[in-house]
């Protein structure tokens, strides 16, 4: 139990003054004032502690919003107790998971016995990002608002809701010759795995039990006087991996601003959109600081694209001494990609990606 607001402080000060007046003066009204104040405080304690015993709180919100337009949220409070709730204070938190912007708002309402009351409020977001709305605090108080008590709450079904405000997409103005390289049919062979294409030799090694006879390199075997086999090459597709660096280095004064983060996110989304528009299937990945792992999503049609974008704007940019390129390598980088597009302002650890394939660096600020 704790004071709810300044009114409770005023009452307690008045109680102390009344008690002093009662003990140090002969004023007759001091007794009456003292009794009234004690009854008020006692009533507040009893009321605040016996109401709100079975309180259920839920949130209703749309799955997607439009930037610059209000998204309407409904806060539903159901009182399953046997006594009415004279005043309930609920604090909601609105966070943009992409930019880490955060705001809190308090809502007040009363709920009758076995009744449900609603509070409507709006969230207006001018930036893209995933907006998470959650309930931070619930408290019930007496009719005068003197004391607040944390009620025993029933678990609500939706105490957190997500609203996706999608980025405004434009086609990324990429050099046509670079786009053409991603669209070419593969003519490369894997440098890490053997395959079944006899047109290319992957490796020469000693014959082992179980090897196919047709793989024996007869000419070389006669020269070295032992059986050796020829491992065939593995053709690889011209697969493209887009890696977005969400790690902010300490060199930035205070990291990226919310506006810069949004611009970087819009560019990354537009880049993927442009590749898909050219029918260049690709995979997009980044380090997710909420899940603490490197995540990637295959983009080969419109549905998979929007799934990837929704996940992308639900993950923040954070200060990190490691880049997403380093995180990708350390997570067990796949060798299946022949081309990498690295979206990063400074291109940190780009040389580590170059060990896996051709790397093109795109700096979001160069496309603003």
Residue pairs with C-beta under 8 A, 6 or more apart in sequence:
1 45
1 48
1 49
1 147
1 148
1 149
2 147
2 148
3 9
3 146
3 147
3 148
4 89
4 139
4 141
4 145
4 146
4 147
4 148
5 145
7 144
7 145
7 146
8 44
8 145
8 146
8 147
11 37
11 40
11 41
11 144
11 146
12 41
14 37
15 34
15 37
15 38
15 41
18 30
18 33
18 34
18 37
19 34
21 27
21 30
21 33
22 30
22 31
22 34
40 144
40 146
41 146
43 142
44 141
44 142
44 144
44 146
44 147
45 142
45 147
47 86
47 142
47 143
48 140
48 141
48 142
48 146
48 147
48 148
48 149
49 149
50 83
51 81
51 83
51 84
51 85
51 86
51 140
51 151
52 79
52 81
52 85
52 88
52 140
52 149
52 151
52 152
53 81
53 82
53 83
53 151
53 152
54 79
54 80
54 81
54 152
54 154
55 77
55 78
55 79
55 80
55 81
55 85
55 88
55 111
55 138
55 140
55 151
55 152
55 153
55 154
56 77
56 78
56 80
56 153
56 154
56 155
56 156
57 75
57 76
57 77
57 78
57 90
57 135
57 138
57 153
57 156
57 159
58 75
58 76
58 78
58 156
58 157
58 158
58 159
59 73
59 74
59 75
59 76
59 92
59 133
59 134
59 135
59 156
59 158
59 159
59 160
59 161
60 73
60 74
60 76
60 158
60 161
61 71
61 72
61 73
61 74
61 123
61 133
61 161
61 162
61 163
62 71
62 72
62 163
63 162
63 163
63 164
64 163
64 164
64 165
64 166
65 71
65 123
65 125
65 131
65 163
65 164
65 165
66 165
67 125
67 126
67 127
67 128
67 165
67 166
67 168
68 124
68 125
68 126
69 124
70 122
70 123
70 124
71 122
71 123
71 124
71 125
71 131
71 163
72 120
72 121
72 122
73 92
73 120
73 121
73 122
73 123
73 133
73 161
74 118
74 119
74 120
75 90
75 92
75 107
75 118
75 119
75 120
75 121
76 116
76 117
76 118
77 85
77 88
77 90
77 109
77 111
77 116
77 117
77 118
77 119
78 111
78 115
78 116
79 85
79 111
79 112
79 113
79 114
79 115
79 116
79 117
80 114
80 154
81 113
82 113
82 114
83 113
84 110
84 111
84 112
84 113
84 115
85 110
85 111
85 112
85 140
86 110
86 140
86 141
86 142
86 143
87 108
87 109
87 110
87 140
87 141
87 142
87 143
87 145
88 108
88 109
88 110
88 111
88 138
88 139
88 140
88 141
89 106
89 107
89 108
89 137
89 138
89 139
89 140
89 141
89 148
90 106
90 107
90 108
90 109
90 119
90 135
90 137
90 138
90 139
91 104
91 105
91 106
91 107
91 135
91 136
91 137
91 138
92 104
92 105
92 107
92 121
92 133
92 134
92 135
92 136
93 102
93 103
93 104
93 132
93 133
93 134
93 135
93 136
94 102
94 103
94 104
94 105
94 123
94 131
94 132
94 133
95 101
95 102
95 103
95 131
95 132
95 134
96 102
96 125
96 127
96 129
96 130
96 131
96 258
97 129
97 130
97 131
97 132
97 290
97 313
97 314
97 315
97 316
98 127
98 128
98 129
98 130
98 261
98 262
98 265
98 313
98 314
98 315
98 316
98 317
99 127
99 129
99 258
99 261
99 262
99 316
99 317
100 258
100 316
100 317
100 318
101 127
101 258
104 136
105 121
107 119
107 121
109 117
109 119
110 117
111 117
123 131
123 133
123 163
125 131
125 163
125 165
127 165
127 258
127 259
127 262
128 165
128 166
128 167
128 168
128 262
128 265
128 266
128 313
129 165
129 262
129 265
129 313
130 162
130 163
130 164
130 165
130 310
130 313
130 314
131 162
131 163
131 164
131 165
132 160
132 161
132 162
133 160
133 161
133 162
133 163
134 159
134 160
134 161
135 156
135 159
135 160
138 150
138 151
138 153
139 148
139 149
139 150
139 151
140 148
140 149
140 151
141 147
141 148
141 149
162 314
164 310
164 313
164 314
165 313
166 306
166 309
166 310
166 313
167 262
167 265
167 266
167 269
167 270
167 309
167 313
168 266
169 266
169 269
169 270
169 273
170 266
170 270
171 270
171 273
171 274
171 277
172 267
172 270
172 271
172 273
172 274
172 367
173 367
174 271
174 274
174 362
178 360
179 274
179 275
179 278
179 280
181 339
181 358
182 238
182 240
182 275
182 278
182 280
182 282
182 339
183 238
183 278
183 279
183 280
184 238
185 238
186 235
186 236
186 237
186 238
186 338
188 235
188 236
188 238
188 338
189 195
189 197
189 200
189 202
189 233
189 234
189 235
189 236
190 202
190 233
190 234
190 235
190 236
190 335
192 335
193 202
193 234
193 335
194 202
194 203
194 231
194 232
194 233
194 234
195 202
195 232
195 233
195 234
195 235
196 232
196 234
197 232
197 233
197 234
197 235
198 232
199 233
200 232
200 233
200 235
201 230
201 231
201 232
201 233
202 231
202 232
202 233
202 234
203 230
203 231
204 217
204 220
204 228
204 229
204 230
204 231
205 228
205 229
205 231
206 226
206 227
206 228
206 229
207 216
207 221
207 226
207 227
207 228
207 229
208 229
211 229
212 229
215 229
215 230
215 231
215 232
216 227
216 228
216 229
216 230
217 228
217 229
217 230
220 228
220 230
221 227
221 228
236 336
236 338
237 336
237 338
238 338
238 339
239 281
239 282
239 283
239 336
239 337
239 338
239 339
240 275
240 280
240 281
240 282
240 283
240 337
240 338
240 339
240 340
240 341
241 282
241 283
241 284
241 285
241 296
241 334
241 337
241 339
241 340
241 341
241 357
242 268
242 271
242 272
242 275
242 282
242 283
242 284
242 285
242 340
242 341
242 343
243 284
243 285
243 286
243 324
243 325
243 328
243 340
243 341
243 342
243 343
243 344
243 353
244 268
244 284
244 285
244 286
244 312
244 324
244 343
244 344
245 286
245 323
245 324
245 325
245 342
245 343
245 344
245 345
245 348
246 286
246 287
246 289
246 315
246 316
246 317
246 318
246 320
246 324
247 287
247 317
247 318
247 319
247 320
247 321
247 322
247 323
247 324
247 327
247 348
248 255
248 256
248 317
248 318
248 319
248 320
249 319
249 320
249 321
249 323
249 346
249 348
250 319
250 321
251 346
252 319
255 317
255 319
256 264
256 317
261 317
263 364
263 365
263 368
264 317
264 343
264 345
264 364
265 312
265 313
267 343
267 362
267 364
267 367
267 368
268 284
268 312
268 343
268 364
269 309
269 312
269 313
271 341
271 343
271 362
272 282
272 284
272 299
272 305
272 308
272 309
273 305
275 282
275 299
276 282
276 299
276 300
276 301
276 302
276 305
281 298
281 299
281 300
282 298
282 299
282 341
283 296
283 297
283 298
283 299
283 337
284 296
284 297
284 299
284 308
284 312
285 294
285 295
285 296
285 297
285 324
285 328
286 294
286 295
286 312
286 315
286 324
287 293
287 294
287 295
287 320
287 322
287 324
287 327
287 328
288 294
288 295
288 315
289 315
289 316
289 318
289 320
290 314
290 315
290 316
291 315
293 331
294 324
294 327
294 328
294 331
295 311
295 315
297 304
297 307
297 308
297 311
298 304
299 305
299 308
322 330
322 349
323 344
323 348
323 349
324 344
325 342
325 344
325 348
325 349
325 350
325 352
325 353
326 348
326 349
326 352
328 353
329 349
329 352
329 353
329 356
333 356
335 356
337 356
337 357
338 357
338 358
339 357
339 358
339 359
339 360
340 353
340 356
340 357
340 358
340 359
340 360
341 359
341 360
341 362
342 350
342 353
342 359
342 360
342 361
342 362
343 362
343 363
343 364
344 350
344 361
344 362
344 363
345 363
345 364
345 365
346 363
347 361
347 363
350 359
350 361
353 359
